[in-house]
Amino acid sequence: QVQLMESGGGLVQAGGSLRLSCAASGSFFSINAVGWYRQAPGKQRELVAGITSGGSTNYADSVKGRFTISRDNAKNTVYLQMNSVKPEDTAVYYCNANILNLNRYTYSYWGQGTQVTVSS
């Protein structure tokens, strides 16, 4: 059974930093593309940043220059470094990963989410 577990959320003041982690556990062949999403109260879930298996990245305009997504394949973990955070970054952050399982099928998995609250 593959599971994704986010961690690193919390309360931070505006202008501060947080690093979120998304760790995959279980039995699988490889982790392909991974995305960090967020959902604020009353809003739709949106893509914040993504990273391919080869390390190519993309970002939402609202976080470009402030957030950095990276991955450590040896640890099956993807990170989201959040710098210069703003109150509007307040949301539940989720990671989503496309994982190639032992039967050679690719499935999309979601973590349970981690709350990020930015105080002004």
ABEGO torsion letter per residue (X at the ends): XBBBBBBGBEBBBBGBBBBBBBBBBEBBABBBBBBBBBBBBGBBBBBABBBBAAGBBBBBAAABGABBBBBBAAAGBBBBBBBGBBAAABBBBBBBBBBBBAAGBBBBBBBAEBBBBBBX
